Amino acid sequence: MTKTWVAAMPRSHDACEASGLRLLSRQRHLLALLHALGEGVPKLDFQKFLFLYSQTRGDNAPYEFVPYRFGAFSFTSYADRRKLTERGLLADEDTWQLTSEGRRLAVTIDLPAVGDFVESHRHLGGDALVAESYRRFPYFASRSEIATKVLGRDIAARRRITAAMPRPNGAPLMTIGYEGRSLESYINVLLTHGVNVLCDVRRNPISRKYGFSKRTLTTACEGVGVRYAHLPELGIVGDRRQSLETQADYDRLFEEYERNDLPRQAEAIESIRRMLESGERVALTCYEQLPHQCHRHCVAEAVERCGKKPLTAVHL
Protein backbone atom coordinates (compact mmCIF):
# COMPACT_ATOMS: atom_id res chain seq x y z
CA MET A 1 0.00 0.00 0.00
CA THR A 2 1.42 3.36 -1.01
CA LYS A 3 1.15 5.88 1.79
CA THR A 4 1.73 9.49 0.86
CA TRP A 5 0.47 12.45 2.80
CA VAL A 6 -0.61 15.55 0.93
CA ALA A 7 -0.84 18.71 3.00
CA ALA A 8 -4.43 19.82 3.49
CA MET A 9 -5.41 23.32 2.46
CA PRO A 10 -7.55 25.52 4.72
CA ARG A 11 -10.58 25.63 2.43
CA SER A 12 -12.62 22.63 3.58
CA HIS A 13 -16.00 24.21 4.29
CA ASP A 14 -15.87 26.52 1.28
CA ALA A 15 -14.82 23.70 -1.03
CA CYS A 16 -17.57 21.40 0.20
CA GLU A 17 -20.19 24.11 -0.27
CA ALA A 18 -18.83 25.10 -3.67
CA SER A 19 -19.05 21.50 -4.87
CA GLY A 20 -22.64 21.26 -3.69
CA LEU A 21 -21.73 18.66 -1.08
CA ARG A 22 -22.65 18.95 2.56
CA LEU A 23 -20.35 16.66 4.53
CA LEU A 24 -20.70 15.75 8.16
CA SER A 25 -17.67 16.54 10.29
CA ARG A 26 -16.85 12.86 10.73
CA GLN A 27 -17.00 12.33 6.95
CA ARG A 28 -14.48 15.10 6.44
CA HIS A 29 -12.12 13.34 8.87
CA LEU A 30 -12.64 10.08 7.00
CA LEU A 31 -11.85 11.58 3.60
CA ALA A 32 -8.83 13.46 4.90
CA LEU A 33 -7.43 10.34 6.56
CA LEU A 34 -7.92 8.23 3.46
CA HIS A 35 -6.25 10.86 1.29
CA ALA A 36 -3.30 11.07 3.67
CA LEU A 37 -2.86 7.30 3.70
CA GLY A 38 -2.80 6.98 -0.06
CA GLU A 39 -4.60 4.85 -2.61
CA GLY A 40 -6.25 1.48 -2.15
CA VAL A 41 -6.12 1.02 1.63
CA PRO A 42 -7.22 -2.52 2.61
CA LYS A 43 -10.47 -2.64 4.56
CA LEU A 44 -8.99 -4.01 7.78
CA ASP A 45 -6.07 -1.58 7.69
CA PHE A 46 -8.30 1.43 7.15
CA GLN A 47 -10.61 0.42 9.96
CA LYS A 48 -7.65 0.20 12.35
CA PHE A 49 -6.16 3.49 11.16
CA LEU A 50 -9.54 5.16 11.61
CA PHE A 51 -9.84 3.62 15.06
CA LEU A 52 -6.39 4.71 16.24
CA TYR A 53 -6.89 8.18 14.79
CA SER A 54 -10.26 8.50 16.52
CA GLN A 55 -8.65 7.60 19.85
CA THR A 56 -6.25 10.54 19.47
CA ARG A 57 -9.22 12.91 19.26
CA GLY A 58 -10.55 12.23 22.77
CA ASP A 59 -14.05 13.59 23.24
CA ASN A 60 -13.96 14.87 19.65
CA ALA A 61 -13.48 11.42 18.13
CA PRO A 62 -15.15 11.35 14.72
CA TYR A 63 -16.18 7.69 15.08
CA GLU A 64 -17.00 5.26 17.87
CA PHE A 65 -16.22 1.55 17.77
CA VAL A 66 -17.24 -1.81 19.18
CA PRO A 67 -15.18 -4.95 19.82
CA TYR A 68 -15.82 -7.12 16.78
CA ARG A 69 -14.49 -10.20 14.97
CA PHE A 70 -11.20 -8.56 13.97
CA GLY A 71 -11.03 -5.95 16.70
CA ALA A 72 -12.37 -2.39 16.76
CA PHE A 73 -15.12 -1.83 14.20
CA SER A 74 -17.36 1.13 13.37
CA PHE A 75 -20.73 0.36 11.79
CA THR A 76 -21.19 4.07 11.17
CA SER A 77 -18.01 4.29 9.10
CA TYR A 78 -19.40 1.69 6.72
CA ALA A 79 -22.71 3.50 6.51
CA ASP A 80 -20.73 6.61 5.57
CA ARG A 81 -18.73 4.57 3.06
CA ARG A 82 -21.95 3.66 1.27
CA LYS A 83 -23.15 7.27 1.27
CA LEU A 84 -19.84 8.65 0.03
CA THR A 85 -19.70 6.02 -2.69
CA GLU A 86 -23.18 7.02 -3.83
CA ARG A 87 -22.02 10.64 -3.95
CA GLY A 88 -19.05 9.74 -6.13
CA LEU A 89 -16.34 10.48 -3.56
CA LEU A 90 -15.30 6.88 -2.84
CA ALA A 91 -14.71 4.18 -5.42
CA ASP A 92 -16.86 1.06 -5.32
CA GLU A 93 -13.83 -1.18 -4.84
CA ASP A 94 -12.77 -3.91 -2.42
CA THR A 95 -10.35 -1.44 -0.80
CA TRP A 96 -11.00 2.05 0.59
CA GLN A 97 -10.19 4.35 -2.31
CA LEU A 98 -11.01 7.93 -3.27
CA THR A 99 -12.34 8.79 -6.69
CA SER A 100 -10.78 11.67 -8.60
CA GLU A 101 -13.61 13.89 -7.28
CA GLY A 102 -12.95 12.59 -3.78
CA ARG A 103 -9.26 13.46 -4.08
CA ARG A 104 -10.04 16.97 -5.32
CA LEU A 105 -12.24 17.51 -2.31
CA ALA A 106 -10.05 15.76 0.26
CA VAL A 107 -6.99 17.86 -0.54
CA THR A 108 -8.90 20.98 0.55
CA ILE A 109 -9.85 19.65 3.99
CA ASP A 110 -7.84 21.42 6.65
CA LEU A 111 -7.20 18.88 9.42
CA PRO A 112 -3.52 19.04 10.43
CA ALA A 113 -4.05 16.36 13.08
CA VAL A 114 -4.66 13.85 10.30
CA GLY A 115 -1.26 14.52 8.75
CA ASP A 116 0.46 14.31 12.13
CA PHE A 117 -1.24 11.00 12.83
CA VAL A 118 -0.28 9.46 9.49
CA GLU A 119 3.33 10.62 9.84
CA SER A 120 3.62 8.77 13.17
CA HIS A 121 1.80 5.64 12.00
CA ARG A 122 2.85 5.29 8.36
CA HIS A 123 5.24 2.44 9.26
CA LEU A 124 2.34 0.21 10.32
CA GLY A 125 0.17 -2.08 8.23
CA GLY A 126 -1.31 -5.56 8.17
CA ASP A 127 -0.86 -7.68 11.30
CA ALA A 128 1.51 -5.13 12.86
CA LEU A 129 -1.18 -2.45 12.66
CA VAL A 130 -3.84 -4.76 14.09
CA ALA A 131 -1.50 -5.85 16.89
CA GLU A 132 -0.76 -2.21 17.75
CA SER A 133 -4.47 -1.51 18.17
CA TYR A 134 -4.88 -4.65 20.33
CA ARG A 135 -1.97 -3.78 22.61
CA ARG A 136 -3.04 -0.20 23.16
CA PHE A 137 -6.79 -0.80 23.49
CA PRO A 138 -7.34 -4.39 24.68
CA TYR A 139 -11.09 -4.03 25.29
CA PHE A 140 -11.67 -3.66 21.56
CA ALA A 141 -9.83 -6.95 20.95
CA SER A 142 -11.97 -8.82 23.45
CA ARG A 143 -14.08 -10.48 20.72
CA SER A 144 -11.32 -10.86 18.16
CA GLU A 145 -10.98 -14.12 16.25
CA ILE A 146 -7.40 -13.33 15.20
CA ALA A 147 -5.79 -12.11 18.44
CA THR A 148 -3.65 -15.22 18.89
CA LYS A 149 -2.48 -15.04 15.28
CA VAL A 150 -1.51 -11.37 15.23
CA LEU A 151 -0.05 -11.20 18.75
CA GLY A 152 1.89 -14.44 18.50
CA ARG A 153 4.05 -14.92 21.57
CA ASP A 154 3.06 -11.64 23.19
CA ILE A 155 1.46 -13.36 26.17
CA ALA A 156 1.25 -10.14 28.18
CA ALA A 157 -0.91 -8.47 25.51
CA ARG A 158 -3.19 -11.49 25.30
CA ARG A 159 -3.60 -11.44 29.08
CA ARG A 160 -4.54 -7.77 28.97
CA ILE A 161 -7.25 -8.60 26.44
CA THR A 162 -8.61 -11.32 28.73
CA ALA A 163 -8.55 -8.91 31.67
CA ALA A 164 -10.42 -6.28 29.63
CA MET A 165 -13.36 -8.57 28.90
CA PRO A 166 -16.54 -7.42 30.67
CA ARG A 167 -17.44 -9.44 33.75
CA PRO A 168 -21.00 -8.38 34.46
CA ASN A 169 -22.93 -9.07 37.61
CA GLY A 170 -26.08 -7.76 39.17
CA ALA A 171 -29.63 -7.82 37.88
CA PRO A 172 -30.16 -9.93 34.75
CA LEU A 173 -33.08 -7.74 33.61
CA MET A 174 -32.26 -4.33 32.19
CA THR A 175 -33.88 -1.65 30.05
CA ILE A 176 -32.22 0.74 27.63
CA GLY A 177 -33.31 3.54 25.30
CA TYR A 178 -31.34 4.55 22.22
CA GLU A 179 -32.22 8.25 22.33
CA GLY A 180 -29.00 10.26 22.34
CA ARG A 181 -26.77 7.25 21.68
CA SER A 182 -24.84 6.16 18.62
CA LEU A 183 -25.21 2.54 17.56
CA GLU A 184 -21.68 1.85 18.77
CA SER A 185 -22.10 3.43 22.21
CA TYR A 186 -25.41 1.58 22.59
CA ILE A 187 -23.80 -1.77 21.72
CA ASN A 188 -20.93 -1.11 24.12
CA VAL A 189 -23.40 -0.52 26.96
CA LEU A 190 -25.02 -3.87 26.19
CA LEU A 191 -21.66 -5.64 26.16
CA THR A 192 -20.40 -3.96 29.32
CA HIS A 193 -23.49 -5.18 31.19
CA GLY A 194 -23.32 -8.69 29.75
CA VAL A 195 -26.59 -8.50 27.82
CA ASN A 196 -27.02 -11.53 25.57
CA VAL A 197 -30.67 -11.04 24.56
CA LEU A 198 -32.06 -7.70 23.38
CA CYS A 199 -35.87 -7.61 23.46
CA ASP A 200 -37.20 -4.84 21.24
CA VAL A 201 -40.60 -3.79 22.61
CA ARG A 202 -41.39 -1.25 19.88
CA ARG A 203 -44.55 -1.87 17.87
CA ASN A 204 -42.76 -0.81 14.68
CA PRO A 205 -38.96 -1.21 14.85
CA ILE A 206 -38.23 1.54 12.34
CA SER A 207 -36.03 4.54 13.10
CA ARG A 208 -34.70 7.52 11.20
CA LYS A 209 -31.65 7.31 13.44
CA TYR A 210 -28.94 5.17 11.86
CA GLY A 211 -28.58 1.68 13.32
CA PHE A 212 -31.88 1.33 15.13
CA SER A 213 -34.20 -0.09 12.50
CA LYS A 214 -34.78 -3.80 12.92
CA ARG A 215 -32.52 -5.13 10.19
CA THR A 216 -29.45 -3.06 11.04
CA LEU A 217 -29.88 -3.51 14.78
CA THR A 218 -30.27 -7.28 14.38
CA THR A 219 -27.07 -7.49 12.33
CA ALA A 220 -25.12 -5.33 14.79
CA CYS A 221 -26.30 -7.29 17.82
CA GLU A 222 -25.70 -10.70 16.34
CA GLY A 223 -22.23 -9.62 15.23
CA VAL A 224 -21.23 -9.15 18.88
CA GLY A 225 -23.03 -12.20 20.25
CA VAL A 226 -26.28 -10.57 21.35
CA ARG A 227 -29.52 -12.23 20.20
CA TYR A 228 -32.18 -9.81 18.96
CA ALA A 229 -35.84 -10.62 19.69
CA HIS A 230 -38.69 -8.41 18.52
CA LEU A 231 -41.85 -8.49 20.64
CA PRO A 232 -44.18 -6.11 18.75
CA GLU A 233 -47.20 -7.19 20.82
CA LEU A 234 -45.68 -5.29 23.76
CA GLY A 235 -45.51 -2.02 21.82
CA ILE A 236 -47.87 0.94 21.83
CA VAL A 237 -49.53 2.10 18.61
CA GLY A 238 -47.93 5.30 17.38
CA ASP A 239 -51.03 7.48 17.31
CA ARG A 240 -51.52 6.92 21.04
CA ARG A 241 -48.13 8.53 21.63
CA GLN A 242 -49.00 11.84 19.99
CA SER A 243 -49.15 15.07 22.03
CA LEU A 244 -47.16 13.78 24.99
CA GLU A 245 -45.90 17.06 26.42
CA THR A 246 -45.75 16.59 30.20
CA GLN A 247 -44.93 13.74 32.53
CA ALA A 248 -48.61 13.65 33.46
CA ASP A 249 -49.40 12.90 29.80
CA TYR A 250 -46.95 10.00 29.85
CA ASP A 251 -48.32 8.72 33.15
CA ARG A 252 -51.87 8.64 31.80
CA LEU A 253 -50.74 6.73 28.73
CA PHE A 254 -48.86 4.18 30.80
CA GLU A 255 -51.76 3.71 33.23
CA GLU A 256 -54.00 2.92 30.27
CA TYR A 257 -51.32 0.61 28.80
CA GLU A 258 -51.00 -1.31 32.08
CA ARG A 259 -54.74 -1.55 32.50
CA ASN A 260 -55.82 -2.46 28.96
CA ASP A 261 -52.78 -3.77 27.03
CA LEU A 262 -50.42 -5.66 29.29
CA PRO A 263 -53.02 -8.06 30.73
CA ARG A 264 -53.51 -9.43 27.20
CA GLN A 265 -49.80 -10.06 26.73
CA ALA A 266 -49.14 -12.61 29.47
CA GLU A 267 -47.48 -14.98 27.00
CA ALA A 268 -44.92 -12.38 25.89
CA ILE A 269 -44.19 -11.38 29.48
CA GLU A 270 -43.76 -15.01 30.45
CA SER A 271 -41.39 -15.59 27.53
CA ILE A 272 -39.09 -12.87 28.88
CA ARG A 273 -39.25 -14.38 32.34
CA ARG A 274 -38.29 -17.79 30.93
CA MET A 275 -35.26 -16.24 29.25
CA LEU A 276 -34.14 -14.87 32.60
CA GLU A 277 -34.75 -18.14 34.43
CA SER A 278 -32.66 -19.98 31.83
CA GLY A 279 -29.69 -17.76 32.68
CA GLU A 280 -29.95 -15.13 29.97
CA ARG A 281 -29.21 -11.47 30.66
CA VAL A 282 -32.00 -9.53 28.97
CA ALA A 283 -32.39 -5.87 28.04
CA LEU A 284 -35.74 -4.38 27.00
CA THR A 285 -35.28 -1.61 24.48
CA CYS A 286 -37.26 1.25 22.98
CA TYR A 287 -36.48 4.82 21.94
CA GLU A 288 -36.77 7.15 24.94
CA GLN A 289 -33.70 7.79 27.08
CA LEU A 290 -35.70 8.21 30.30
CA PRO A 291 -37.45 5.01 31.41
CA HIS A 292 -40.34 6.87 33.05
CA GLN A 293 -41.14 8.32 29.62
CA CYS A 294 -41.11 4.91 27.94
CA HIS A 295 -43.47 1.98 28.26
CA ARG A 296 -40.53 -0.39 28.68
CA HIS A 297 -40.57 0.35 32.41
CA CYS A 298 -44.13 -0.99 32.51
CA VAL A 299 -43.01 -4.17 30.74
CA ALA A 300 -40.10 -4.55 33.16
CA GLU A 301 -42.42 -4.23 36.14
CA ALA A 302 -44.76 -6.86 34.68
CA VAL A 303 -41.81 -9.23 34.24
CA GLU A 304 -40.73 -8.56 37.82
CA ARG A 305 -44.18 -9.52 39.11
CA CYS A 306 -44.73 -12.68 37.07
CA GLY A 307 -41.99 -14.86 38.55
CA LYS A 308 -41.60 -16.67 41.83
CA LYS A 309 -38.20 -15.17 42.67
CA PRO A 310 -37.84 -11.44 43.41
CA LEU A 311 -36.38 -9.41 40.58
CA THR A 312 -35.62 -5.74 40.10
CA ALA A 313 -34.79 -4.32 36.69
CA VAL A 314 -31.89 -1.91 36.14
CA HIS A 315 -32.37 0.99 33.73
CA LEU A 316 -29.19 1.56 31.75
Secondary structure, DSSP 8 states (H G I E B T S, - for coil): ---------S-HHHHHHHTT----HHHHHHHHHHHHH-S-B-HHHHHHHHHHHHHHTGGG-S---EEETTEEE-HHHHHHHHHHHHTTSB-SSSSB-B-HHHHHHHTT---HHHHHHHHHHTT--HHHHHHHHHHH-GGGGTT-SSHHHHHTT-HHHHHHHHHHS----S-SEEEEE-TT--HHHHHHHHHHTT--EEEE--SS---SSTT-SHHHHHHHHHHTT-EEEE-GGGS--GGGGTT--SHHHHHHHHHHIIIIIGGGGHHHHHHHHHHHHTT--EEEEES-SSGGGSTHHHHHHHHHHHSSS----EE-
